Amino acid sequence: MITTLVYRDHKLHGQNPPVESLAALRQEPGVLLWIDLDAPSPGEIKAIFEDLFAFHPLVIEDCVSDSPLPKLESYDDYLYFVMHAVDYSKTDKFTTTELDLILGKNFLVTFHRQRLKPVQAAIERCLRTAGVPVRGPDRFAHTLLDLMVEAYKPALEELRGELEWVENAVLANADSRELFPRVVALRKELAQLRQIVRPQREVATELAQGKARLIRAAILPYLRDLSEDLAHIENQAISWADQLILSFRVYLNKSSHEANQGIRVLTALTALTIPPLLIGGWFGMNFARMSELGNRYGYPLAAALTIVSIGGMALFMRKKRWL
């Protein structure tokens, strides 16, 4: 599907004219075109990329085939760059969709294989603000990139919620069988977020440097702000990853401390059985001549000795804080 916005004298003049008329419109002075190709057919790709603009074959090849990383390439009369829109859900986690942008002096061509919310939002914004002047197609490109960065906010909120759950679970001594998989999954998602954001930040930074002659100086501060937003997202992911590891270390230390406490208590209880074992072992020896066995006070004395020994051992352990 092809969506076209036609601006004449910096204001919206029309929408979706016939494809056959685009060549004439492109030659008119004071006309700006934004042509969006949403899951286009091979015929639509040929009509726009080859017949209307005669883009370089490598640009066309890069558009129709997926590019795993963002890129920025400069040609004689247009600028080609690739970005990736992000989508996040609790079931599918992070998914990205490639967005190809070709920026010329009086046109912007966008290409994507799947419907993108930032693109639809940008088109709707242009239609709502039809009376607002647009000085160049780089304004369209910035609007798209800005909305793509805004799309990270729901993902960041979800990740923040996951991190808070892990921290609360650590304080509540949650079952490790439930906690450990959540920690591993969150760590993986944060790493994936960094892998998505970092190359896009590099492209935005390069665009903000003003080396591309098709980017007006008036747009550069907005692109620098865009680059700073992406850097903030990347730094946030790094900080959350460190915070996650720290929380899990606290959980491991608590578990180790509790295990040590249990072992110490069991060791102390075992030590308290030593006096009865010694006394019982002595009196349990099968000798014919043991004068204490014939004493009428032998059993009470043995019982008293056992109790006193256990009490003394318990007091000693309490003093040493072993019990």
Buried (B, 14 or more C-beta within 10 A) or exposed (E): EBBBBBBBEBEBBEEEBEBEEBEEBBEEEEBBBBBBBBEBEEEBBEBBBEEBBEBBEEBBEBBBEEEEBBBBBEBEEBBBBBBBBBBBEEEEBBEBBBBBBBBBEBBBBBBBBEEBBBBBBBBEEBEEEEEEEBEBBBBBBBBBBBBBBEBBEEBBEBBEEBBEBBBEBBEEEBEEEEBEEBBEEBBEBBEBBBBBBBBBBBBBBBBBEBEBEBBBEEBBEBBBBBBBBBBBBBEBBBEBBEBBEEBBEEBEEEEEEEEEEEEBEEEBEEBBEEBBEEBEEEBEEEEEEEEEEEEEEBEEEBEEBBEEBBEEBBEEBEEEEEB
